[in-house]
């Protein structure tokens, strides 16, 4: 990726050549570049195996586990606080946090923040459902449809506590 006058662009040809040797049997798709200027609405790139969105909201108040999907965040502005069972991690601009499938987590925007969230289309659909209150009649059932379970109990909810499969975390300054 290169920066040019505040625009973030992908060199699609170079990206295509670089990834040819790493493609799985699943159909590969080259994503369109994400282009955003400060103060303009975010533009997202959505593929069949990866979704990248510019985002500003916090995660849910309760910790959760995606059983089969990884997620990553790259902070552009502000600060995000990630909560795990055994620690908290503050992510400032330039920090990327990767959360593998099976790791209990949640996060909050500690101050006005702007970040990229990188996730699977399944988790993207889950977030869309959770943001539409007419679509969620039973939170635990909705989460289960997307291979996600609650770890903490949100206020006034009797959800069972789930023990995650592993506890690894990688936070890398880029």
PyMOL commands that place a pseudoatom at each C-alpha (Angstrom):
pseudoatom trace, name=CA, resn=UNK, resi=1, chain=A, elem=C, hetatm=0, pos=[0.000, 0.000, 0.000]
pseudoatom trace, name=CA, resn=UNK, resi=2, chain=A, elem=C, hetatm=0, pos=[1.192, 3.497, -0.659]
pseudoatom trace, name=CA, resn=UNK, resi=3, chain=A, elem=C, hetatm=0, pos=[0.027, 6.850, 0.616]
pseudoatom trace, name=CA, resn=UNK, resi=4, chain=A, elem=C, hetatm=0, pos=[-0.589, 9.633, -1.859]
pseudoatom trace, name=CA, resn=UNK, resi=5, chain=A, elem=C, hetatm=0, pos=[-2.187, 12.984, -0.924]
pseudoatom trace, name=CA, resn=UNK, resi=6, chain=A, elem=C, hetatm=0, pos=[-4.107, 11.439, 1.983]
pseudoatom trace, name=CA, resn=UNK, resi=7, chain=A, elem=C, hetatm=0, pos=[-5.416, 8.559, -0.119]
pseudoatom trace, name=CA, resn=UNK, resi=8, chain=A, elem=C, hetatm=0, pos=[-4.699, 4.941, 0.690]
pseudoatom trace, name=CA, resn=UNK, resi=9, chain=A, elem=C, hetatm=0, pos=[-4.287, 2.906, -2.503]
pseudoatom trace, name=CA, resn=UNK, resi=10, chain=A, elem=C, hetatm=0, pos=[-3.384, -0.694, -3.253]
pseudoatom trace, name=CA, resn=UNK, resi=11, chain=A, elem=C, hetatm=0, pos=[-1.130, -1.661, -6.098]
pseudoatom trace, name=CA, resn=UNK, resi=12, chain=A, elem=C, hetatm=0, pos=[-3.472, -4.426, -7.261]
pseudoatom trace, name=CA, resn=UNK, resi=13, chain=A, elem=C, hetatm=0, pos=[-1.142, -5.859, -9.899]
pseudoatom trace, name=CA, resn=UNK, resi=14, chain=A, elem=C, hetatm=0, pos=[1.764, -6.203, -7.482]
pseudoatom trace, name=CA, resn=UNK, resi=15, chain=A, elem=C, hetatm=0, pos=[-0.614, -7.587, -4.829]
pseudoatom trace, name=CA, resn=UNK, resi=16, chain=A, elem=C, hetatm=0, pos=[-1.971, -10.144, -7.318]
pseudoatom trace, name=CA, resn=UNK, resi=17, chain=A, elem=C, hetatm=0, pos=[1.530, -11.270, -8.317]
pseudoatom trace, name=CA, resn=UNK, resi=18, chain=A, elem=C, hetatm=0, pos=[2.656, -11.496, -4.691]
pseudoatom trace, name=CA, resn=UNK, resi=19, chain=A, elem=C, hetatm=0, pos=[-0.316, -13.579, -3.531]
pseudoatom trace, name=CA, resn=UNK, resi=20, chain=A, elem=C, hetatm=0, pos=[-0.492, -16.094, -6.391]
pseudoatom trace, name=CA, resn=UNK, resi=21, chain=A, elem=C, hetatm=0, pos=[1.855, -18.474, -4.580]
pseudoatom trace, name=CA, resn=UNK, resi=22, chain=A, elem=C, hetatm=0, pos=[-0.178, -18.324, -1.354]
pseudoatom trace, name=CA, resn=UNK, resi=23, chain=A, elem=C, hetatm=0, pos=[-3.702, -18.952, -2.650]
pseudoatom trace, name=CA, resn=UNK, resi=24, chain=A, elem=C, hetatm=0, pos=[-5.703, -21.858, -1.292]
pseudoatom trace, name=CA, resn=UNK, resi=25, chain=A, elem=C, hetatm=0, pos=[-8.074, -24.036, -3.273]
pseudoatom trace, name=CA, resn=UNK, resi=26, chain=A, elem=C, hetatm=0, pos=[-10.877, -21.617, -2.439]
pseudoatom trace, name=CA, resn=UNK, resi=27, chain=A, elem=C, hetatm=0, pos=[-11.669, -19.020, -5.065]
pseudoatom trace, name=CA, resn=UNK, resi=28, chain=A, elem=C, hetatm=0, pos=[-9.409, -15.995, -4.644]
pseudoatom trace, name=CA, resn=UNK, resi=29, chain=A, elem=C, hetatm=0, pos=[-10.628, -12.465, -5.067]
pseudoatom trace, name=CA, resn=UNK, resi=30, chain=A, elem=C, hetatm=0, pos=[-8.571, -9.287, -5.272]
pseudoatom trace, name=CA, resn=UNK, resi=31, chain=A, elem=C, hetatm=0, pos=[-10.247, -6.627, -3.170]
pseudoatom trace, name=CA, resn=UNK, resi=32, chain=A, elem=C, hetatm=0, pos=[-10.795, -3.134, -4.439]
pseudoatom trace, name=CA, resn=UNK, resi=33, chain=A, elem=C, hetatm=0, pos=[-8.659, -0.548, -2.657]
pseudoatom trace, name=CA, resn=UNK, resi=34, chain=A, elem=C, hetatm=0, pos=[-9.949, 1.325, 0.353]
pseudoatom trace, name=CA, resn=UNK, resi=35, chain=A, elem=C, hetatm=0, pos=[-9.924, 5.043, -0.394]
pseudoatom trace, name=CA, resn=UNK, resi=36, chain=A, elem=C, hetatm=0, pos=[-10.863, 7.564, 2.269]
pseudoatom trace, name=CA, resn=UNK, resi=37, chain=A, elem=C, hetatm=0, pos=[-10.024, 11.157, 3.003]
pseudoatom trace, name=CA, resn=UNK, resi=38, chain=A, elem=C, hetatm=0, pos=[-10.442, 12.601, 6.491]
pseudoatom trace, name=CA, resn=UNK, resi=39, chain=A, elem=C, hetatm=0, pos=[-13.960, 13.956, 6.899]
pseudoatom trace, name=CA, resn=UNK, resi=40, chain=A, elem=C, hetatm=0, pos=[-15.487, 11.803, 4.151]
pseudoatom trace, name=CA, resn=UNK, resi=41, chain=A, elem=C, hetatm=0, pos=[-17.616, 8.688, 4.609]
pseudoatom trace, name=CA, resn=UNK, resi=42, chain=A, elem=C, hetatm=0, pos=[-15.587, 5.480, 4.836]
pseudoatom trace, name=CA, resn=UNK, resi=43, chain=A, elem=C, hetatm=0, pos=[-15.384, 3.191, 1.841]
pseudoatom trace, name=CA, resn=UNK, resi=44, chain=A, elem=C, hetatm=0, pos=[-15.118, -0.534, 2.484]
pseudoatom trace, name=CA, resn=UNK, resi=45, chain=A, elem=C, hetatm=0, pos=[-13.612, -3.406, 0.545]
pseudoatom trace, name=CA, resn=UNK, resi=46, chain=A, elem=C, hetatm=0, pos=[-15.638, -6.594, 0.834]
pseudoatom trace, name=CA, resn=UNK, resi=47, chain=A, elem=C, hetatm=0, pos=[-14.486, -9.937, -0.545]
pseudoatom trace, name=CA, resn=UNK, resi=48, chain=A, elem=C, hetatm=0, pos=[-15.562, -13.542, -0.203]
pseudoatom trace, name=CA, resn=UNK, resi=49, chain=A, elem=C, hetatm=0, pos=[-13.107, -14.297, 2.600]
pseudoatom trace, name=CA, resn=UNK, resi=50, chain=A, elem=C, hetatm=0, pos=[-12.187, -10.892, 4.041]
pseudoatom trace, name=CA, resn=UNK, resi=51, chain=A, elem=C, hetatm=0, pos=[-13.983, -7.658, 4.924]
pseudoatom trace, name=CA, resn=UNK, resi=52, chain=A, elem=C, hetatm=0, pos=[-12.136, -4.412, 5.700]
pseudoatom trace, name=CA, resn=UNK, resi=53, chain=A, elem=C, hetatm=0, pos=[-14.145, -1.525, 7.113]
pseudoatom trace, name=CA, resn=UNK, resi=54, chain=A, elem=C, hetatm=0, pos=[-13.304, 1.863, 8.526]
pseudoatom trace, name=CA, resn=UNK, resi=55, chain=A, elem=C, hetatm=0, pos=[-15.069, 2.070, 11.869]
pseudoatom trace, name=CA, resn=UNK, resi=56, chain=A, elem=C, hetatm=0, pos=[-15.514, 4.389, 14.869]
pseudoatom trace, name=CA, resn=UNK, resi=57, chain=A, elem=C, hetatm=0, pos=[-17.789, 2.519, 17.310]
pseudoatom trace, name=CA, resn=UNK, resi=58, chain=A, elem=C, hetatm=0, pos=[-16.887, 0.412, 20.341]
pseudoatom trace, name=CA, resn=UNK, resi=59, chain=A, elem=C, hetatm=0, pos=[-17.413, -3.322, 20.524]
pseudoatom trace, name=CA, resn=UNK, resi=60, chain=A, elem=C, hetatm=0, pos=[-20.076, -4.900, 22.763]
pseudoatom trace, name=CA, resn=UNK, resi=61, chain=A, elem=C, hetatm=0, pos=[-19.986, -4.399, 26.541]
pseudoatom trace, name=CA, resn=UNK, resi=62, chain=A, elem=C, hetatm=0, pos=[-19.583, -8.152, 27.032]
pseudoatom trace, name=CA, resn=UNK, resi=63, chain=A, elem=C, hetatm=0, pos=[-16.664, -10.376, 26.154]
pseudoatom trace, name=CA, resn=UNK, resi=64, chain=A, elem=C, hetatm=0, pos=[-17.256, -12.913, 23.429]
pseudoatom trace, name=CA, resn=UNK, resi=65, chain=A, elem=C, hetatm=0, pos=[-15.542, -15.665, 21.456]
pseudoatom trace, name=CA, resn=UNK, resi=66, chain=A, elem=C, hetatm=0, pos=[-15.747, -16.241, 17.708]
pseudoatom trace, name=CA, resn=UNK, resi=67, chain=A, elem=C, hetatm=0, pos=[-15.211, -20.002, 17.530]
pseudoatom trace, name=CA, resn=UNK, resi=68, chain=A, elem=C, hetatm=0, pos=[-14.048, -20.133, 13.903]
pseudoatom trace, name=CA, resn=UNK, resi=69, chain=A, elem=C, hetatm=0, pos=[-13.164, -16.585, 12.812]
pseudoatom trace, name=CA, resn=UNK, resi=70, chain=A, elem=C, hetatm=0, pos=[-10.137, -14.339, 13.357]
pseudoatom trace, name=CA, resn=UNK, resi=71, chain=A, elem=C, hetatm=0, pos=[-10.376, -10.536, 13.615]
pseudoatom trace, name=CA, resn=UNK, resi=72, chain=A, elem=C, hetatm=0, pos=[-7.877, -7.686, 13.452]
pseudoatom trace, name=CA, resn=UNK, resi=73, chain=A, elem=C, hetatm=0, pos=[-7.971, -3.950, 14.089]
pseudoatom trace, name=CA, resn=UNK, resi=74, chain=A, elem=C, hetatm=0, pos=[-5.579, -1.258, 12.895]
pseudoatom trace, name=CA, resn=UNK, resi=75, chain=A, elem=C, hetatm=0, pos=[-5.910, 2.032, 14.773]
pseudoatom trace, name=CA, resn=UNK, resi=76, chain=A, elem=C, hetatm=0, pos=[-5.763, 5.156, 12.598]
pseudoatom trace, name=CA, resn=UNK, resi=77, chain=A, elem=C, hetatm=0, pos=[-6.769, 7.794, 15.197]
pseudoatom trace, name=CA, resn=UNK, resi=78, chain=A, elem=C, hetatm=0, pos=[-7.637, 7.786, 18.890]
pseudoatom trace, name=CA, resn=UNK, resi=79, chain=A, elem=C, hetatm=0, pos=[-7.272, 4.837, 21.235]
pseudoatom trace, name=CA, resn=UNK, resi=80, chain=A, elem=C, hetatm=0, pos=[-8.983, 1.457, 21.558]
pseudoatom trace, name=CA, resn=UNK, resi=81, chain=A, elem=C, hetatm=0, pos=[-8.834, -0.597, 24.765]
pseudoatom trace, name=CA, resn=UNK, resi=82, chain=A, elem=C, hetatm=0, pos=[-8.971, -4.357, 24.184]
pseudoatom trace, name=CA, resn=UNK, resi=83, chain=A, elem=C, hetatm=0, pos=[-10.109, -6.527, 27.086]
pseudoatom trace, name=CA, resn=UNK, resi=84, chain=A, elem=C, hetatm=0, pos=[-9.128, -10.178, 27.396]
pseudoatom trace, name=CA, resn=UNK, resi=85, chain=A, elem=C, hetatm=0, pos=[-9.654, -12.640, 30.255]
pseudoatom trace, name=CA, resn=UNK, resi=86, chain=A, elem=C, hetatm=0, pos=[-6.187, -12.002, 31.674]
pseudoatom trace, name=CA, resn=UNK, resi=87, chain=A, elem=C, hetatm=0, pos=[-5.283, -8.472, 30.579]
pseudoatom trace, name=CA, resn=UNK, resi=88, chain=A, elem=C, hetatm=0, pos=[-6.129, -5.212, 28.841]
pseudoatom trace, name=CA, resn=UNK, resi=89, chain=A, elem=C, hetatm=0, pos=[-4.233, -3.732, 25.897]
pseudoatom trace, name=CA, resn=UNK, resi=90, chain=A, elem=C, hetatm=0, pos=[-4.410, -0.087, 24.795]
pseudoatom trace, name=CA, resn=UNK, resi=91, chain=A, elem=C, hetatm=0, pos=[-3.977, 0.365, 21.047]
pseudoatom trace, name=CA, resn=UNK, resi=92, chain=A, elem=C, hetatm=0, pos=[-2.923, 3.790, 19.768]
pseudoatom trace, name=CA, resn=UNK, resi=93, chain=A, elem=C, hetatm=0, pos=[-2.491, 5.025, 16.170]
pseudoatom trace, name=CA, resn=UNK, resi=94, chain=A, elem=C, hetatm=0, pos=[-0.261, 2.695, 14.178]
pseudoatom trace, name=CA, resn=UNK, resi=95, chain=A, elem=C, hetatm=0, pos=[-1.039, -0.333, 16.368]
pseudoatom trace, name=CA, resn=UNK, resi=96, chain=A, elem=C, hetatm=0, pos=[-2.531, -3.511, 14.898]
pseudoatom trace, name=CA, resn=UNK, resi=97, chain=A, elem=C, hetatm=0, pos=[-4.210, -6.023, 17.200]
pseudoatom trace, name=CA, resn=UNK, resi=98, chain=A, elem=C, hetatm=0, pos=[-4.898, -9.560, 15.942]
pseudoatom trace, name=CA, resn=UNK, resi=99, chain=A, elem=C, hetatm=0, pos=[-7.375, -11.768, 17.813]
pseudoatom trace, name=CA, resn=UNK, resi=100, chain=A, elem=C, hetatm=0, pos=[-7.414, -15.415, 16.693]
pseudoatom trace, name=CA, resn=UNK, resi=101, chain=A, elem=C, hetatm=0, pos=[-10.552, -17.554, 16.711]
pseudoatom trace, name=CA, resn=UNK, resi=102, chain=A, elem=C, hetatm=0, pos=[-11.280, -18.929, 20.171]
pseudoatom trace, name=CA, resn=UNK, resi=103, chain=A, elem=C, hetatm=0, pos=[-9.902, -15.957, 22.159]
pseudoatom trace, name=CA, resn=UNK, resi=104, chain=A, elem=C, hetatm=0, pos=[-12.353, -14.159, 24.480]
pseudoatom trace, name=CA, resn=UNK, resi=105, chain=A, elem=C, hetatm=0, pos=[-12.301, -10.409, 23.847]
pseudoatom trace, name=CA, resn=UNK, resi=106, chain=A, elem=C, hetatm=0, pos=[-14.095, -7.113, 23.538]
pseudoatom trace, name=CA, resn=UNK, resi=107, chain=A, elem=C, hetatm=0, pos=[-12.920, -3.556, 22.949]
pseudoatom trace, name=CA, resn=UNK, resi=108, chain=A, elem=C, hetatm=0, pos=[-13.923, 0.042, 23.577]
pseudoatom trace, name=CA, resn=UNK, resi=109, chain=A, elem=C, hetatm=0, pos=[-13.072, 3.343, 21.959]
pseudoatom trace, name=CA, resn=UNK, resi=110, chain=A, elem=C, hetatm=0, pos=[-11.538, 5.198, 24.926]
pseudoatom trace, name=CA, resn=UNK, resi=111, chain=A, elem=C, hetatm=0, pos=[-11.645, 8.476, 23.014]
pseudoatom trace, name=CA, resn=UNK, resi=112, chain=A, elem=C, hetatm=0, pos=[-13.020, 9.428, 19.592]
pseudoatom trace, name=CA, resn=UNK, resi=113, chain=A, elem=C, hetatm=0, pos=[-11.309, 6.883, 17.370]
pseudoatom trace, name=CA, resn=UNK, resi=114, chain=A, elem=C, hetatm=0, pos=[-11.058, 5.796, 13.761]
pseudoatom trace, name=CA, resn=UNK, resi=115, chain=A, elem=C, hetatm=0, pos=[-9.763, 2.356, 12.845]
pseudoatom trace, name=CA, resn=UNK, resi=116, chain=A, elem=C, hetatm=0, pos=[-9.828, -0.390, 10.268]
pseudoatom trace, name=CA, resn=UNK, resi=117, chain=A, elem=C, hetatm=0, pos=[-11.497, -3.623, 11.310]
pseudoatom trace, name=CA, resn=UNK, resi=118, chain=A, elem=C, hetatm=0, pos=[-10.528, -6.707, 9.314]
pseudoatom trace, name=CA, resn=UNK, resi=119, chain=A, elem=C, hetatm=0, pos=[-12.887, -9.649, 9.656]
pseudoatom trace, name=CA, resn=UNK, resi=120, chain=A, elem=C, hetatm=0, pos=[-14.682, -12.422, 7.829]
pseudoatom trace, name=CA, resn=UNK, resi=121, chain=A, elem=C, hetatm=0, pos=[-17.959, -11.894, 5.961]
pseudoatom trace, name=CA, resn=UNK, resi=122, chain=A, elem=C, hetatm=0, pos=[-19.686, -14.073, 8.608]
pseudoatom trace, name=CA, resn=UNK, resi=123, chain=A, elem=C, hetatm=0, pos=[-18.663, -11.759, 11.463]
pseudoatom trace, name=CA, resn=UNK, resi=124, chain=A, elem=C, hetatm=0, pos=[-19.539, -8.733, 9.318]
pseudoatom trace, name=CA, resn=UNK, resi=125, chain=A, elem=C, hetatm=0, pos=[-23.074, -10.173, 8.917]
pseudoatom trace, name=CA, resn=UNK, resi=126, chain=A, elem=C, hetatm=0, pos=[-23.241, -10.762, 12.688]
pseudoatom trace, name=CA, resn=UNK, resi=127, chain=A, elem=C, hetatm=0, pos=[-22.385, -7.113, 13.371]
pseudoatom trace, name=CA, resn=UNK, resi=128, chain=A, elem=C, hetatm=0, pos=[-25.048, -5.980, 10.882]
pseudoatom trace, name=CA, resn=UNK, resi=129, chain=A, elem=C, hetatm=0, pos=[-27.627, -8.149, 12.694]
pseudoatom trace, name=CA, resn=UNK, resi=130, chain=A, elem=C, hetatm=0, pos=[-26.588, -6.871, 16.124]
pseudoatom trace, name=CA, resn=UNK, resi=131, chain=A, elem=C, hetatm=0, pos=[-26.869, -3.243, 14.978]
pseudoatom trace, name=CA, resn=UNK, resi=132, chain=A, elem=C, hetatm=0, pos=[-30.491, -3.814, 13.861]
pseudoatom trace, name=CA, resn=UNK, resi=133, chain=A, elem=C, hetatm=0, pos=[-32.611, -4.349, 16.996]
pseudoatom trace, name=CA, resn=UNK, resi=134, chain=A, elem=C, hetatm=0, pos=[-35.510, -5.708, 14.920]
pseudoatom trace, name=CA, resn=UNK, resi=135, chain=A, elem=C, hetatm=0, pos=[-33.259, -8.612, 13.870]
pseudoatom trace, name=CA, resn=UNK, resi=136, chain=A, elem=C, hetatm=0, pos=[-32.221, -9.734, 17.370]
pseudoatom trace, name=CA, resn=UNK, resi=137, chain=A, elem=C, hetatm=0, pos=[-34.933, -11.274, 19.538]
pseudoatom trace, name=CA, resn=UNK, resi=138, chain=A, elem=C, hetatm=0, pos=[-32.626, -13.589, 21.528]
pseudoatom trace, name=CA, resn=UNK, resi=139, chain=A, elem=C, hetatm=0, pos=[-29.009, -12.478, 21.746]
pseudoatom trace, name=CA, resn=UNK, resi=140, chain=A, elem=C, hetatm=0, pos=[-27.549, -15.898, 22.577]
pseudoatom trace, name=CA, resn=UNK, resi=141, chain=A, elem=C, hetatm=0, pos=[-29.395, -17.555, 19.684]
pseudoatom trace, name=CA, resn=UNK, resi=142, chain=A, elem=C, hetatm=0, pos=[-28.269, -14.849, 17.255]
pseudoatom trace, name=CA, resn=UNK, resi=143, chain=A, elem=C, hetatm=0, pos=[-24.652, -15.185, 18.378]
pseudoatom trace, name=CA, resn=UNK, resi=144, chain=A, elem=C, hetatm=0, pos=[-24.858, -18.965, 18.051]
pseudoatom trace, name=CA, resn=UNK, resi=145, chain=A, elem=C, hetatm=0, pos=[-25.971, -18.644, 14.424]
pseudoatom trace, name=CA, resn=UNK, resi=146, chain=A, elem=C, hetatm=0, pos=[-22.569, -17.045, 13.759]
pseudoatom trace, name=CA, resn=UNK, resi=147, chain=A, elem=C, hetatm=0, pos=[-20.409, -19.428, 15.867]
pseudoatom trace, name=CA, resn=UNK, resi=148, chain=A, elem=C, hetatm=0, pos=[-20.027, -16.780, 18.573]
pseudoatom trace, name=CA, resn=UNK, resi=149, chain=A, elem=C, hetatm=0, pos=[-20.657, -17.114, 22.317]
pseudoatom trace, name=CA, resn=UNK, resi=150, chain=A, elem=C, hetatm=0, pos=[-20.713, -14.681, 25.237]
pseudoatom trace, name=CA, resn=UNK, resi=151, chain=A, elem=C, hetatm=0, pos=[-18.049, -15.017, 27.914]
pseudoatom trace, name=CA, resn=UNK, resi=152, chain=A, elem=C, hetatm=0, pos=[-19.182, -12.390, 30.449]
pseudoatom trace, name=CA, resn=UNK, resi=153, chain=A, elem=C, hetatm=0, pos=[-22.765, -11.831, 31.375]
pseudoatom trace, name=CA, resn=UNK, resi=154, chain=A, elem=C, hetatm=0, pos=[-24.086, -8.474, 30.184]
pseudoatom trace, name=CA, resn=UNK, resi=155, chain=A, elem=C, hetatm=0, pos=[-26.343, -6.724, 32.687]
pseudoatom trace, name=CA, resn=UNK, resi=156, chain=A, elem=C, hetatm=0, pos=[-29.586, -8.650, 33.331]
pseudoatom trace, name=CA, resn=UNK, resi=157, chain=A, elem=C, hetatm=0, pos=[-28.641, -11.620, 31.155]
pseudoatom trace, name=CA, resn=UNK, resi=158, chain=A, elem=C, hetatm=0, pos=[-28.271, -15.197, 32.366]
pseudoatom trace, name=CA, resn=UNK, resi=159, chain=A, elem=C, hetatm=0, pos=[-25.817, -16.324, 29.696]
pseudoatom trace, name=CA, resn=UNK, resi=160, chain=A, elem=C, hetatm=0, pos=[-23.476, -19.136, 30.645]
pseudoatom trace, name=CA, resn=UNK, resi=161, chain=A, elem=C, hetatm=0, pos=[-19.785, -18.333, 30.919]
pseudoatom trace, name=CA, resn=UNK, resi=162, chain=A, elem=C, hetatm=0, pos=[-17.777, -19.950, 28.140]
pseudoatom trace, name=CA, resn=UNK, resi=163, chain=A, elem=C, hetatm=0, pos=[-14.148, -20.954, 28.486]
pseudoatom trace, name=CA, resn=UNK, resi=164, chain=A, elem=C, hetatm=0, pos=[-12.131, -20.095, 25.359]
pseudoatom trace, name=CA, resn=UNK, resi=165, chain=A, elem=C, hetatm=0, pos=[-9.922, -22.679, 23.652]
pseudoatom trace, name=CA, resn=UNK, resi=166, chain=A, elem=C, hetatm=0, pos=[-6.677, -20.684, 23.909]
pseudoatom trace, name=CA, resn=UNK, resi=167, chain=A, elem=C, hetatm=0, pos=[-5.395, -17.356, 25.153]
pseudoatom trace, name=CA, resn=UNK, resi=168, chain=A, elem=C, hetatm=0, pos=[-2.876, -16.064, 22.615]
pseudoatom trace, name=CA, resn=UNK, resi=169, chain=A, elem=C, hetatm=0, pos=[-2.686, -12.389, 21.687]
pseudoatom trace, name=CA, resn=UNK, resi=170, chain=A, elem=C, hetatm=0, pos=[-0.509, -10.504, 19.277]
pseudoatom trace, name=CA, resn=UNK, resi=171, chain=A, elem=C, hetatm=0, pos=[-0.322, -6.700, 19.294]
pseudoatom trace, name=CA, resn=UNK, resi=172, chain=A, elem=C, hetatm=0, pos=[2.194, -5.259, 16.870]
pseudoatom trace, name=CA, resn=UNK, resi=173, chain=A, elem=C, hetatm=0, pos=[3.194, -1.646, 16.273]
pseudoatom trace, name=CA, resn=UNK, resi=174, chain=A, elem=C, hetatm=0, pos=[3.523, -1.007, 12.542]
for i in range(1, 174): cmd.bond("trace and resi %d" % i, "trace and resi %d" % (i + 1))
show_as sticks, trace
zoom trace
